[in-house]
Amino acid sequence: MKPFAELLQQTDFSDADLLRLLKTSDPLECQALYAEAFKRTTQVHGNVIYFRGLIEISNICTYDCRYCGIRKGNLAARRYTLSIDEILEAARYALKAGYGSVALQSGERDDPKFIDFIEEVCAAIHDMSVREFGIAEGCGMTLSFGEQSLETYERWAAAAGNRNALRYLLRIETSNQKLFSHLHSGQGRAQKTYAARLQALSDLRSTGYQVGTGVMIGIPGQSEEDLVRDILTFKELDVDMLGMGPYLVSQGGAMVEEGMMHKDALLRLTRNMLSTTRLALPTVNIAATTALETLESGARTLGVLSGCNVMMPNVTPQRTRASYQLYDNKQGTESDPDSNVQLEAELIANTGRAIGRHLFGSSVHFRSRQKTKKTKAADARP
Ligand code: SAH
């Protein structure tokens, strides 16, 4: 077998290579893997972490994903929807802090009232970022509202205004189709198909969004081979961004009795997955997630030390934070918005990275795809 150090120097990896990277539990190998991922992140993306202010707009959901604490079937969840004013205030906080973009997320609805509301929200934030903050093109916007029609994606894109900093996050959750069906196996509308998920990602791409996907790591029934296939799927989908975090059990979910991985093993597997993915997809943006921070306090900075280059500090108003409980003990539900200042300080102290203020923060992957497109279009001209 090749020495581990030699493996780390490769730029192309076989499935067996990826599996070996992902599986290692040797502390020295793990440290070498994380250090290599951090180094390559610096080489490709520089020393900057992009920040997105995360606004959790509503926890009303019409689906029943078994892992999720805000699924429709969780009758204990107190449902809320923020007002436009509350959303604007949260966005204002993020833009004042110099985060060049906001990320808007909620439970999944596709009724006309909701579609109109999100359209109005996108337009209002865009307008505010131009008028109040003098951002000529408008701030960056990342939307995360689940599977929608092509027409809806187009309406929201138009409302968000800045097509150069328009993103959408829709995780595949797992590329193991049997497991995907099991996770989304409720009756009727609760059911989701992997095929529909891929169609949605393709629709997002054709609408012009920078496309982000991702998976949960350590889902009961998921194997390390599944995680390798996840990485290959990210490549096939040619995604621009990734969000991946540990699967954490949720009392409001429908899989409590299936348990979850032990904390230390889960933290290691998550870091291994982040770093292995970074080596395989050097140019994409990878987020250090709230789920990782929930698993262990301070672990978000460990995510950065494993190859992540994006963070999404929560800027949702205090009054509703505790109700957006995707999983148990979600980090940040108690803390006041200024805890983000502390997060920034920790990040700088522990990783040596800087915060990319007033930047849209599109991935190198997206920017080089744009360039290729432009060159091709120029070549096509007579
Ligand atoms: N309804 C939207 C956005 C909210 S859920 C959507 O589904 O896209 C956002 C992400 O939270 C999901 O993609 C899932 O990967 C993650 N998530 C949900 N429940 C979780 C849990 N129990 N543990 C870890 N991550 C979870």
Residues whose N, C-alpha, C, O or C-beta is under 5 A from the ligand:
A	BS01	SAH	Y67 C68 G69 Q105 S106 G107 E108 S144 F145 G146 L169 L170 R171 M216 P246 Y247 L248 V249 S250 A291 L326 Y327
